[in-house]
Amino acid sequence: MQISKLLGKKFNQESNKPTNQRESSGGDSKLTNSLKISDFDKTSTSEKSNFDSKAAKPFPKSFRSQSAMEYLMTYGWAILIIAVVLVALFQMGVFNSANFAPKAQPGACQVFKTTASTSLEGICNNMLPQYVAQFNGASSYVSTGTTELPAGSAARSVFGWVYITGSAYFQVFYGYGTVTATNEATFGILSGELDVEGDSERFTSSLTPSNNAWHFVGYTYTAGSNSITFYLDGQTPQVVNDLVLNTIISGTNPSTIGAYPSLLSNPFNGLISNVQIYNTSLSANDVQALYQEGIGGAPQNTQNLVGWWPLNGNANDYSGNNNNGAATSVIYSGSWENGYSAP
């Protein structure tokens, strides 16, 4: 009983002491509670503001620049390699839309003629050829028939698509007639310019199709006139005046694609596609429409079409006139899209 009273008294004395005194009793305790939350509240506003500004301070510019340099050093070579590969693939034509467009099988579109009517049948719209004809610039040519080809000074139109890789003085695209008497009509590229030879004279334009790219080329001739109108892609047509054509067709001299008729000289070096011959002078609107159809375009005027060689895997004539060709040293290539852009 006496002990309990003494302990109770001691406890009451400790309870009545200030907090800091109770914590320091025993000589080795620390004033752990001497800093209270209320004491932090007494901190000056300027001190708080200084603390906050230090905490919110962004990384210095030098640090950010160093991080950017480290990123470039780590990934820069990979980015450069990817860019080089993409450029190479683009130049190879991998991203050319023609690679993904539907391709027409040989003979997919053709003209059928009867005594009563002429009709274009098959898959003829928005199609690209599966193949084009490749000429080696030395021994390649296609020899074709001459039925209903325009003779003398009759009207005519000659059109097609070419991809030139050679640089010879004169390369023949298409020609027919009697060469020995200079009574032929031979269309080609002379010193880089579109040219027609006929009756010992040349009609030479200043239109120059570039190498290693596809071009729509051709000419029209009005019956009995002394002028030829040249066409290159969608450029402004060019009229060249000279003598009147006088084309003489001999049964022993077939028309020729890719070389001089009869002589088989001045061979073409490159690719040829969709050769069309008409016995009329197509209007500028017809020619523009033919160009806009692209390399696989169907004829614009089937009534006056006398020769149509798509060269899509063979040398057949699909004009309905059966001027089928025989190819010599010609390769039908399925990889032709590079350098072609649809009009």
Buried (B, 14 or more C-beta within 10 A) or exposed (E): EEEEEEEEEEEEEEEEEEEEEBBBEEEEEEEEEEEEEEEEEEEEEEEEEEEEEEEEEEEEEEEEEEEEEEEEEEEEEEEEEEEEEEEEEEEEBEEBEBBEBEBBBBEBBBBEBEEEEBEBEBEBEEBBBBBBBBBBBEEBBBBBBBBBBBBEBBBBBBBBBBBBBBEBEBBBBBBBBBBEEBBBBBBBBBEBBBBBBBBEBBBBBEBEBEBEBBBBBBBBBBBEBBEBBBBBBEEEBBEBEBEBBBBBBBEEBBBBBBBBBBBBEBBBBBBBBBBBBBBBBBEEEBBBEBBEBBBBBBBBBBEBBBBBBBBBBBBBBBBBBEBBBEBBBBEBBEEBBBBBEBE
